[in-house]
Amino acid sequence: VYYALAVVSAVWPGLSRTCAVLHEVSLATALLVTGITYGVLVPCALLLEQPDHRRGSIQLLLTPQGHIMHSANTLFMLVDTKLTGPAGRVWLSDLRYGIAFGVTYSVFEWWFHHVTGLWHYPFMDYNQPFAELAYLALFAVLLLCWMLAAAFTSERMVVAAR
């Protein structure tokens, strides 16, 4: 969605703020997905015994396609951020959009589970013990990723990269 809107906003400048917010959300969530994938999912897949019904998901996670699916967007967003310079800056004051996206995604996951009986990620299963803590931790990681993106795109970092 971000890349399509970026193209459209080049000819329709009224969308530039919306495009900037989508860039912020996309960068922070791309960092979150890559961090959770390689900090939690892959180590758990390799170190813990998995139930039979998870074997297909684990196999996909560890394939080249799984690695591309979970990390390529971060690479694209970092390159895009570098190429857009100051226009690609992430502002801490826009964190509310990241939180709104996280809440929307959580509601989507609940709806998806309600319809299919499946969870994309086991830590989002609200029936598990300590599910509330898992959700709080996920939002804390989103906050951390937003702060990391803001630091990476700060004026000082942009000037230092030149």
N, C-alpha and C positions, 0 to 999 in steps of 0.2 A: 504494500500500500504506500509506504514512504517513497519508494523510488518512482512509482507512477505519479504521485502527487508532486514530487520534485520536478518532473518533466512538465506537468501542467502548470505549476506555479511560475515557470520560466516565461510563459506567455500570459498568465493571469496573476499579476503580482498581489492581488488581494488574498491569495492563499499562502503567502510567504510565512506568516506567523503560524498557521496551521502546519505547514511543512516543517518549520523549525521545531515545533513541539513534537511532531511525529519523529523527527530525527533524534531528539533527546530521549524519548521513550524507547525508540528502536535501539539506540546505542546502549542504554542502561540495561535493557532486557536481554540484548545479545550477550553482554558481559555476564549477566546473571545465568543465562542458559549454559554458556560455556563453563562458567565456574561450577555450577551445580553438576553438570555432566561429568567433568573431569575431577571435581573435588568430592563428589558423593556417589553418583551412579556407577561410573566405571570401577572405582575401587570396591564398592559393594558387590558389583557383578563378579569381580575377580576373586574377592576374598571370602564372601559369604555363600553358603549353600542356598541355592534358589529353588523355589517350588517348581514343579513340572509345568504349570500353566504360565510361568514367566520365561521359560527357555527361549521361545521365539523372539521375545522382546530383547532378551540379553544378547542373543546372537546378532540381531539387527544393530544393537547399540555398539557392538565391537567390530562391525564390518567397516570397510572404507566409506560406504554410503552413510552409515551412522555417524562416523566422525565428520564427514562433510556436512551432514544435516545439522549437527550440533555446534559446529565451530566456524563454518564458512561465513555465516552472517556476521559474526564478530569481525572477521577479517575485512569483509566488505564495508562494514560500518566504520571501522578504524581508517580505512583508506578514504572513504567518503568524507570523514571528519577532517582528515589531513588536507584533502583537496579543497574543501569549502572554507578552510581557515576560520576567521572570526565568526562567520555566519553559522558555523557548525558548533558554536559554543553551547554547553549545557549549563543551565542556571539552576542553582539550588532553589530559587523561588518557584520554579516550575515543577518541583517534586510532586505536587498535588496531582499532576497529570500521570506521573508514573504510578502513584498509589491508586488512582482511578483505574488505570489499565490493569494493575494487579488484582484489584477487586473484581473487575469485569471478567478477567481470565479465570479467577477462582469460581465465580458464578457459572461461567461456561463449563468448567470442569465438572461441577456438581450436576448441571443439566445433562452433560454428556454421559456421566455415570448413571443418572436416572434413566436415560433412554437406552443405553447399551449394556449397563452393568459392568463396564470396564473403566479402569483408571489409566490415564496416560502415564502418570507417575505415582508410584506407590505411597510416597510421603504426602500426597494430597488426599488420601483416603481418610475421610473424617470419622470413620468408625474405628480407626486404630487408636491404641492408647497414646496419649500425649499428642493427639492431632492438633490441638490448639497451639501447643508449643512449636510444632512443625510449621504451622502457618505463620506464627510470630517470627520464627527464625527465617522463613522465606522472605517475609516483608523486611526483616532486618538486613538480609543479604541484598535485597533490591535497593534499600537505602544506601548501603555500602557501595553498591555498583553505581548508583546515581552520583554519589560523592566522588568516586573514582573518576567517572566520566567528567564531572565538573572540574576536578583538579587537572585532568588530562587536557581539557580544552580551555583552561584559564588563560587569561592574558599573558601571564608570566611564561606559561608553557608554550603558547603559540609563538611568542617572541623568541624564546630560547631555541625553538625548532628551526627558525629561519637561518 
